[in-house]
Amino acid sequence: MADVPMNVGDVIYASGDGHVDLAQASPAVDDSDDKAFAIGMVTAVNGEAVSYRTTGVVDNPAWSLTPRAVYYLSPTVPGGLTTEYTEASGEFAIIVGTATSPTQIALNIHWMLENE
Protein backbone atom coordinates (compact mmCIF):
# COMPACT_ATOMS: atom_id res chain seq x y z
CA MET A 1 0.00 0.00 0.00
CA ALA A 2 1.21 3.48 -0.85
CA ASP A 3 1.59 6.07 1.89
CA VAL A 4 1.30 8.92 -0.65
CA PRO A 5 0.00 9.24 -4.25
CA MET A 6 2.40 7.59 -6.70
CA ASN A 7 2.97 7.29 -10.43
CA VAL A 8 4.56 4.70 -12.70
CA GLY A 9 8.32 5.25 -12.57
CA ASP A 10 8.49 6.56 -9.01
CA VAL A 11 11.33 5.12 -6.93
CA ILE A 12 10.14 3.76 -3.58
CA TYR A 13 11.38 2.52 -0.21
CA ALA A 14 9.69 0.23 2.32
CA SER A 15 8.19 2.51 4.95
CA GLY A 16 6.97 -0.35 7.14
CA ASP A 17 4.07 -2.75 7.68
CA GLY A 18 3.69 -3.56 3.97
CA HIS A 19 3.64 0.11 2.98
CA VAL A 20 5.87 2.00 0.56
CA ASP A 21 6.71 5.68 0.22
CA LEU A 22 8.69 7.81 -2.22
CA ALA A 23 12.44 7.39 -1.89
CA GLN A 24 14.78 10.38 -1.79
CA ALA A 25 18.57 10.61 -1.67
CA SER A 26 18.62 13.45 0.87
CA PRO A 27 17.70 12.67 4.47
CA ALA A 28 17.74 16.39 5.24
CA VAL A 29 14.05 16.48 4.31
CA ASP A 30 13.03 14.82 7.57
CA ASP A 31 16.36 13.81 9.13
CA SER A 32 15.71 10.15 8.28
CA ASP A 33 18.11 8.04 6.23
CA ASP A 34 15.32 5.51 5.58
CA LYS A 35 14.12 7.31 2.45
CA ALA A 36 17.45 6.69 0.72
CA PHE A 37 17.12 2.89 0.89
CA ALA A 38 15.30 2.43 -2.41
CA ILE A 39 13.84 -1.01 -3.04
CA GLY A 40 12.20 -0.64 -6.43
CA MET A 41 10.21 1.31 -8.98
CA VAL A 42 6.43 1.61 -9.36
CA THR A 43 5.04 -0.24 -12.41
CA ALA A 44 1.29 0.15 -11.80
CA VAL A 45 -1.02 2.13 -9.52
CA ASN A 46 -4.57 1.21 -8.49
CA GLY A 47 -5.68 3.62 -5.78
CA GLU A 48 -3.46 3.00 -2.75
CA ALA A 49 -2.28 -0.35 -4.14
CA VAL A 50 0.92 -0.24 -6.15
CA SER A 51 2.89 -2.84 -8.06
CA TYR A 52 6.63 -2.46 -8.33
CA ARG A 53 9.76 -4.15 -9.64
CA THR A 54 13.02 -4.58 -7.81
CA THR A 55 14.92 -5.79 -10.88
CA GLY A 56 14.34 -5.98 -14.62
CA VAL A 57 13.11 -3.36 -17.05
CA VAL A 58 10.51 -0.69 -16.30
CA ASP A 59 8.81 1.07 -19.21
CA ASN A 60 7.12 4.46 -19.03
CA PRO A 61 5.98 6.04 -22.32
CA ALA A 62 6.05 9.48 -20.63
CA TRP A 63 9.82 9.31 -20.08
CA SER A 64 12.45 10.90 -22.27
CA LEU A 65 15.56 9.16 -20.91
CA THR A 66 19.04 9.25 -22.40
CA PRO A 67 19.93 5.72 -23.57
CA ARG A 68 23.01 4.26 -21.83
CA ALA A 69 22.91 6.98 -19.14
CA VAL A 70 23.12 5.93 -15.50
CA TYR A 71 20.22 7.23 -13.41
CA TYR A 72 20.46 8.00 -9.70
CA LEU A 73 17.85 8.58 -7.01
CA SER A 74 17.10 12.31 -6.85
CA PRO A 75 18.07 14.19 -3.69
CA THR A 76 15.52 16.93 -4.45
CA VAL A 77 12.46 15.22 -6.03
CA PRO A 78 10.76 12.50 -3.95
CA GLY A 79 10.65 9.31 -6.03
CA GLY A 80 12.53 11.02 -8.85
CA LEU A 81 15.52 10.23 -11.04
CA THR A 82 18.54 12.27 -12.04
CA THR A 83 21.64 11.70 -14.16
CA GLU A 84 23.65 13.92 -11.80
CA TYR A 85 25.94 12.11 -9.37
CA THR A 86 25.66 13.88 -6.03
CA GLU A 87 28.68 14.66 -3.92
CA ALA A 88 26.83 17.01 -1.58
CA SER A 89 27.34 16.50 2.12
CA GLY A 90 24.51 14.53 3.72
CA GLU A 91 23.15 13.17 0.44
CA PHE A 92 23.31 9.59 -0.78
CA ALA A 93 24.47 8.55 -4.25
CA ILE A 94 22.04 5.73 -5.06
CA ILE A 95 22.25 4.11 -8.50
CA VAL A 96 18.76 3.15 -9.71
CA GLY A 97 19.60 1.80 -13.16
CA THR A 98 20.63 2.44 -16.74
CA ALA A 99 18.38 3.68 -19.54
CA THR A 100 18.07 1.12 -22.32
CA SER A 101 15.86 3.37 -24.46
CA PRO A 102 14.13 6.75 -24.10
CA THR A 103 11.22 5.04 -22.31
CA GLN A 104 12.90 2.13 -20.47
CA ILE A 105 15.26 1.72 -17.57
CA ALA A 106 17.01 -1.49 -16.51
CA LEU A 107 16.88 -1.51 -12.72
CA ASN A 108 20.10 -2.21 -10.86
CA ILE A 109 19.62 -0.52 -7.50
CA HIS A 110 22.92 -0.04 -5.74
CA TRP A 111 23.13 1.75 -2.41
CA MET A 112 26.19 3.87 -1.85
CA LEU A 113 27.49 5.52 1.28
CA GLU A 114 26.35 8.90 2.48
CA ASN A 115 28.58 11.76 1.37
CA GLU A 116 30.32 13.59 4.18
N, C-alpha and C positions, 0 to 999 in steps of 0.2 A: 504494500500500500504506500502511496506517495504522501509525504507530509505537506507538500506544496504542489501547485499546478506544474506539470512537466510537459515537455514536447519531445518528439522523436529526435534523437541526437544529443540530448542532454546527458552529461556525465554525472553519475550518482555515487553516493556512498551509503553504507548501511547505517541508519540512524538508530536502530534498535527495535526489538520486538517485531521483526518482519516488515519494518518500514524502511523506506529509502528517502533521501533528501538530495538536493543539488550539491555536488562536490565543488570545492573551491580551493585553489592553491595558496591562499593567504589566510592564516588563522587569525589575523588581526581583526577580521570582521566581528568575531565574537570570542576571541581569545581561546578558541578550541582547535586543536590540531586534527580532530576527527574528520573534518570536512575535506582534508587533503587526501584521505585514504580511499581513493576512487576504487570502485569494484566493477563498474561496467557502464554501459551506455543504453539509454532508453530506445527500444525498437517499436513499441506500441503503447498507446494510452487509451484507457477506457474508464473515464471518471477518475477515481482515486487508484484504480488498479493499473499497474504498469508492467510491461514485459521488458526485459533487458537482456543483453548479451554481455558476457565477460570475456569472450574471445570470438574470433571470426570476423566477418565483414558486416558492417552496418551501412545501409544505403538510405540516403535522404535526398530526394529530388530537389529540395530547396537549397542544398549546399552548393557552394562554388569553391571547392577545395583546390589546392595546387597539388597535382599528382606528384608522388615521390617525396612530398614534404612531410616532415615529422611534426605531429601536432601534440601540444602540451595542454594540461589542464590550466585554464585561465585563473590568474590570481585576482582578477577584477570583476569577471562576469560569472555568477553562480551557474554551474553546469556547463560553462562555455569552453571553447577551444581557442588556442592561439598557436601561432608558429614561432612566437618569440620565447626563447629560453630565458627564464628569469634568474637573475643573480642577486635580486634585492634581498636585503636582510629580512628574515622572518617569513619569507615565502618559500614554498616547496616547488621544485622542478619535477613535475610528474609527467612522464611520457604516457600519452593515451594511445597513440598508434600512428600509422603512416597512411597517407591518402593513396589509394590505388587508382582513383579516377576523380573527376570533379564532384561526384556525388557519393563516393564510397570511401570508407576508412577501414583499414585492417587493424583491429584492436590488438594491442600488445602493451597493456598497462604495466608500467614499471615505476615503482615508487622510488624516489630519490630523497636524499637527506635534506633537511631544512638548511637554507642558506643562513650564514651567520654574519 
